[in-house]
Amino acid sequence: MADWRPIIKCRNDGFPRIMGIINVTPDSFYKKSRVNNLEEISEKAILMAENGADWIDIGGESTRPGASEVRLEEEINRVSTAIEIIRDELPNIGISIDTRKSKVAMSALKYGADMVNDVSSLSDPEMKNVILENKCPICIMHMKGIPGNMQNNPIYEDVVTEVKQYLRGVSEELIESGVESKNIINDPGIGFGKLLKHNLKLLSAGREIISDNSMPLMWGVSRKKMFGDLLGRNETKNRLAGTLGVAAMSPTKEVDIIRVHDVPEHLDLFRSMAALEEG
């Protein structure tokens, strides 16, 4: 893990930190987020950093709806090399490892990652020990079910209350183990076991899902299926405008990190918005 501490709270101007997505996978839902060789990893990461990314999130296992689990050894091999390359090229970028497995997280942190992005929120009981041993931030996310079945008619009585209660329970477990609340990022899990109406309610709620205001909030909405349901944009390549529309609302919802495929477009959006506010 890097000696410095990347910032996980929003910028001083109130706009979110930008986390770019790189998937070392053959099956992630957005084709352009995938990389196929070492040269592509390096080029993509450098370009993201040049275009304003504060963070890069590396994933070696797709968690799209219906995805199958990747073998442990294969996932470790995919992400460790990618993280080592990025850390060598970009010593001052924040690197997040997107994994549900504690052994993958441990390897990634060894090779230079700074944070764990666990979409399963401690489904691996050893993940807490990894976080404590490395004293690193962790992002916990709400997901109903697992990627293989999460979109099979998810039902909620009150999605905002249920997601908040779930994240509070996981947060309290981490805090009782010794993790500082400021290092626990909360993610409502847009598209993870939710229908369009659930996604919209959670996005409208913003920081209402967080039980302790010292904990950062992360949104991951980039090019997701909700824009197919909402706008009729069934192909991922046509979902950028909808993604930016949600991103434009993120400062009013006090979002700290926004996880995206399109880094320069989000930076342009936030810079334009900041200029209008100043002007």
Residue, then its C-alpha position, 0 to 999 in steps of 0.5 A: m500500500a502507498d505511504w501517502r493517504p489518498i483523499i476520500k472526502c469530496r473536494n474543497d469546492g464541494f464536487p466529488r472525487i472522480m474514480g475511473i474504472i478499469n476492468v481486467t476482465p473479458d465480460s464486464f458489462y461495458k466493453k470499453s472499461r476492459v483491458n486486454n494486455l499490460e500496455e492497455i492497462s498502462e495507457k488507460a490508467i495514465l490517460m485517466a490520471e491526465n484527465g482528472a481521475d483522483w482514483i482508479d478502481i481495478g476489478g478482476e471479476s465482473t459483478r454485472p447481473g448474471a455474472s459467474e464467480v471467478r476462481l481465486e487464483e485467476e482473479i489474483n493474477r489479473v489484478s495484481t499485475a495491473i495494480e503493480i503496473i499502475r503504481d509504478e507509472l502513477p505513484n500519486i494516484g489512489i488505487s482501489i481494488d474491487t473484490r469480494k475476496s479477502k485474499v485478492a484484497m490482501s494481494a492487491l494492497k501488497y502490490g500498491a492498492d490503497m482501498v478495498n471496494d467490497v460490493s458484498s460488504l464483508s461476505d468474506p469474514e476475513m476481509k475485516n482482518v485485511i482492512l485492520e492489518n493494512k489500516c486502509p479505507i473500505c467501501i461497503m455496498h448494499m446488494k440484494g442477493i449475489p450477481g447471479n440472481m440479484q435482479n430476479n424481482p427484488i422487493y423492498e417495503d422501504v428501500v431507503t430505510e432498508v439500505k440504510q439499516y444494512l449499511r449501518g449494521v456493516s459499519e458498526e461491525l467494522i467500527e467495533s473491530g477497530v476501523e475508523s468511521k472516516n475510512i468506511i465509504n458507503d455505497p447504496g449499490i445502484g443496480f445491485g438487486k434494485l429496480l428503476k424505482h428503487n435506484l431513483k429513490l436511493l439517488s434522491a435520498g443521497r446522504e440519508i442512507i448514511s448513519d454517521n456523517s463522518m463516513p464518505l458516500m460513493w455513487g456508482v451509476s455509470r452507464k448502468k441498466m437504469f438508463g435503459d429502463l429510464l431513457g430507453r437507451n438499451e446499449t451501454k454506448n448510448r448512456l453517457a448523457g443519462t450518467l452525466g445527468v445523475a452526476a450533475m446532481s451529486p454535489t447537492k446530494e453530498v457525494d464524496i466519490i463518483r465511480v465512472h467509466d468516462v473520466p474527462e467528461h465528468l471532470d468537464l461537467f464538474r469544472s463547468m458547474a464550479a465556474l458557473e457557481e463562481g461566476 
